[in-house]
Amino acid sequence: MPLIKNKLYGGIHDMLEQYNDILSVEELCELLHVGRNRVYQLLQSGELKGFRLGKTWKIPKIAVEEYIRSSII
């Protein structure tokens, strides 16, 4: 099982490699294949960590990695 987890985690890193360290809601929608409303739900519930810069949500890449890992397990 550890080998499978390592492959999954490596895949997550590869998947996120093309993005900057801070993602926008639009980038996250594209990455996760979900709509804007779902991303806002995740942010507001705290399932996905992010912060607001003015009226705009910003999501650290590491928070996206953590969210995906917690969703896999």
C-alpha positions in Angstrom: 0.0 0.0 0.0 2.8 2.6 0.7 4.0 2.2 -2.9 0.5 3.2 -4.2 0.3 6.2 -1.8 3.8 7.3 -2.9 2.7 7.1 -6.6 -0.5 9.1 -5.8 1.4 11.8 -3.9 4.0 12.0 -6.7 1.2 12.4 -9.2 -0.3 15.2 -7.1 3.0 17.1 -7.1 3.3 16.6 -10.9 -0.3 17.8 -11.4 0.4 21.0 -9.5 3.8 21.7 -11.0 2.5 24.0 -13.7 0.8 26.3 -11.2 2.3 29.1 -9.1 2.6 28.8 -5.4 -0.6 30.7 -4.9 -3.7 29.8 -7.0 -6.8 31.7 -7.9 -10.3 30.4 -7.7 -10.4 30.0 -11.5 -7.2 28.0 -11.5 -8.5 25.8 -8.8 -11.7 25.2 -10.7 -9.7 24.1 -13.7 -7.4 21.9 -11.6 -10.2 20.1 -9.7 -12.7 20.1 -12.5 -15.3 21.7 -10.2 -17.4 24.9 -10.4 -16.8 28.2 -8.6 -19.6 27.6 -6.1 -17.9 24.3 -5.0 -14.6 26.0 -4.5 -16.2 28.8 -2.5 -18.0 26.1 -0.4 -14.7 24.4 0.3 -13.0 27.7 1.3 -15.9 28.9 3.5 -16.2 25.5 5.3 -12.5 25.4 6.0 -12.1 22.1 4.1 -9.7 23.9 1.8 -7.5 26.6 3.4 -7.1 29.9 1.6 -7.1 33.6 2.3 -8.7 36.7 1.0 -6.8 39.5 -0.6 -9.4 42.3 -0.8 -12.4 40.5 -2.4 -10.3 37.8 -4.1 -9.6 34.4 -2.7 -6.0 33.1 -2.9 -5.2 29.4 -2.3 -1.7 28.3 -1.4 -0.6 25.3 -3.5 0.4 23.4 -0.4 -3.3 23.8 0.9 -4.5 22.2 -2.4 -2.0 19.3 -2.0 -3.3 18.8 1.6 -6.9 18.9 0.4 -6.3 16.4 -2.3 -4.4 14.0 0.0 -7.1 14.1 2.6 -9.7 13.4 -0.1 -7.8 10.3 -1.3 -7.4 8.7 2.1 
